[in-house]
Amino acid sequence: MAMEWRVLRDDPAGGAWNMAADEAMARAVGEGQAPPTLRLYAWTVPTVSLGYLQRTPGGVDLAACRQRGIPLVRRVTGGRAVLHADELTYSVAVPLRGPWRTLSVPEAFGLIARGLIAGLLRLGITADVGEGGNPSGDGREAGACFLLRRMPAILVGGRKLIGSAQRRWDRSLLQHGSLLLHFDPSLHQAIFPAWPRQDPAAGVTCLQAILGQTPHPRDLASVLAAGWRDAFDTPCVPGEWTLAERTVADDLARSRYGTPAWTFQR
């Protein structure tokens, strides 16, 4: 896995552009137009992202989202719905050449988790990956990503801190996920009808709860990038978007991720 990584640290953006940028990045990496990339970013407003195969409403209260001005976007990756609020989001794009191509889905999740866990360790946080196997529940609970604590969840003290989802194409792999800075149980109860009414914070944690404070997003991004270097013993170089990537991202945001036809296709 010894390869130079590009690190992108983006300002907050809307959901459609964030999802389009992740896909544009994965395309460029797969076509050899950009190196393997770790991207760290945030969202301009709280946004719910639905998994690619998730049916609408997918366990999400659409009326509650409208009342609170929370938009929806559909990811190109799998998994369940995530409320992106008070978090740092990461995304990873690698070419499916060499050792990455031979990895199974759990192996790829586990390898990327190594980098994330190493970054958390730099904050003094000991984390591990949830156990494998199929999630339990009646199907309604599975509507919300953070109610599932099996792989690829990253846990601290048995509570979920990071949720992730993945997509593979022929030439590239994209994985992105949510690292919680703060956690608002009441908002999750409002958005996800199946969210527990009693002890709504059970099973979930955030950096504020663990550290007693929240690192500045720029400082946190630097720590995670350093952890990436620790885990893979490889250079992590601050980089920029290419013009081609931005052009593709803008087009995808306009023609796909920002359209109701994409968001509510299932």
N, C-alpha and C positions, 0 to 999 in steps of 0.2 A: 504494500500500500504506500510505499515511499514515492510520493509525487508532490510537486508543488501545488499548493492550494491558493486560489484567489478568495479573498474575503471581501464581501460587499456589506457595507453598513448603511442602510437606507433610512431616510426620514419617514415618518408615518405617512401612509397612503390609504386610499379607499380600497374596499375589498376586491372590486373588479380588477384594478390595476395590480394589486398584490398577487392575486392568483394568476393573472396573465403574465406577470414578470417571472414567477416561478416556472411556468411552462416555457417561456421564451428562453430562460436561462438553461433549462434542461435540454432544449433543442440545440442550442449553441454548443453546449458541452458534448452532446452526443455526436454532433457533426464535426467536432474537432476545432471549432471556431473560438472556443473559450476553454480554459483549464478547469479541472474539478473545482467546484465553488461551494463555499459556505456563505450563505446570505443571512443577515440578521436585520429584522425590521419590526415595525409596529403598525397600528391601524389608526386612522384619523378619528373614527367614531366606533363605538361598540358594534360589532358585526357578527352575525351567525353564519358559519360556513357549513354547508351540507356535504356529506360524502358523495362521491360520484354516483354510486349505485343506490343511494338512500332515497326512498320514496318521500315525496312531499305530502304532508308536512313533516314526516320523519320524527315524530315525537316533539315537534316544536309548535308552540302556540303562536300562530301567525298574527292573530289579532293583538296579542300582547306585544309582539315586535313592532307592529304598526303604531300602537299607542305610544310606545317609547322611542319611536324614530330609529329602530334598530334594523338596518337593511340585511337582506340575505344574499349570499353568493354560493354558488356550487363549485366545489373543488374538482380538480381532475383526479385527485387521489381518492382512495377508498376511506373506510372508517365511518364514524358517526358524527353527528352535529357537534360543533364547538362554538361557544360564545367567546369571541375574541375581544376581551376588555381587560385593561390593566395587565398586560402580558408582554413578553418579548417572544416574537416568533422567529424560528430558525427554519431554513430550508437548505438542503444539500442536493447537489446534482453531480453525478459521476458518470463517466462513459462506461458502457457495458463492454469493456475490453479487458483482457488480462484477468486478474484474480477476481474482480468484481463480478464478472459474467458467470463465474462458477458458483457464486454464493446463492443459497436458498433465500427465500424471503425472511425467515427467522434469523438466518445468519447475517444478512445485510442489516436488519434492524439491530441486532446485537452489536455489530461492528460500529455502526453510527452511534449507538448508545454509549460506547466506550468513550468517544470524544465528548459527548455531553456530560457524562459522569465525571470525567477528568476536569472539565470546566467547573462543575459544582464543587469538586474537591478543593479547588483553589479558593472557594468561598468558605471553606471549612465544613462543607456539607457532604456527608456520606450517603450515597444513593445507590440503588440497585434496580435491576430490570424485573418487571412482574413475571410471574411464572407463565409458562406456555400452556397451551390447551384452549379449549373453546370457552367463551364467557358463559357464565350462568345467568339466569334471569328469564323473564317471560317474554322478552322481545321488546316491550315498551321501554324498559330501563335502558336497553341498548341504543335508544334514540340519542342519548347524550354521551359523548366520548368520555367525559370525566367520571362517569359512573362505572366504567370498565377499568379494572386494575390489573389485567393480565398483560403479557407481552403484546405490544411494545411499550406499555406504560413504564415510566421511570418513577420510582417510589422513594420516598424518604420516610423512614419509620412506618412503613406499610401504607402510607398515604400518597396519593397520586399528585405529582408535581408537574410532570410533562406528559402530554399525550401526542401521539404521532400518527401519520398516515403515509402511505407509499404508493408509487405508480412506476411501472416499468414499461418502457417502449423497447424496440429492437436495439436501439443504440445508446440509450441512457436510462438512468434511474433517478427519480425525484423522490425525496422524502422531506416532509416539513412537519412542524409541530409547534405546540403552544407551551411555553414556560410561564407559569402563573407568578405574577408579581404580587397582586392582591387577589382576594377571592370574596365575592359578594354572594352569600348563600341566598338572600332574598331575591336577587335578580335572577339567579338560576332557577329558583322555584317558580318565578313568574313566567320565564321563557320555556322551561321544560316541565310540562304537567306531571311527568312521572318522577320528578326530583323529590327525594324524601321530604316529608313534611316535618317529621321529628328528627332532630339532630342532622340538619341539612348539610353541615360541614363534614360529616363523617366520611372518611375515606379520601378527602381532598386536603391538600395543603398548598402553601404559597411561600414565596421568599419572605414576605412580611412576617408571617407566623413563625418561620424557622429562624430568621436572623434578628427579628425585632425591628428591622428597617428594610428599606428597599434600595438596592444600589441604583445609581443613575443608569438609564438604559445604555448610554455610551460606555460607561465603566463596565457594565455587565457584558456588553458585546466584546470588549477587550479581554475580559476574563475568559469568556467562552472560546474565543479564538486562541488564547494561550493554552487552554485545556486541549483544544484540538491538536495543537502542536505537540503537547505532552504525550497524548495518546498515540499519535501516529509517527512521531519523530520525523516530522516533515516541515518544510518552510510553509508559513501561512502569510501571504503577502497581500496587504491592502490593495484592492483593485477598483476598477470602474466598469460601468456598463459599456458595452460596445454600442456603436450607433445602430448596428443591425439588430441587436437584442432589444434596444428601446423601440425600434420601429415595429418589430414583431409583437412586443408587449402592448404597445399602443393599439395595434390592429386587433389583437385578441381581446383586449379590454372592451373595445368598441363593438366588435362583431360577435363575441361569444359571452364572456364573463359578465358583461354589463347588461345582458338581455334577459327578459323574462322567459324567453323560449329555452334558454340554457338552464336558468336557475330552477324553473318549475317543469322541467321536461319529464320528470318521473312522478 
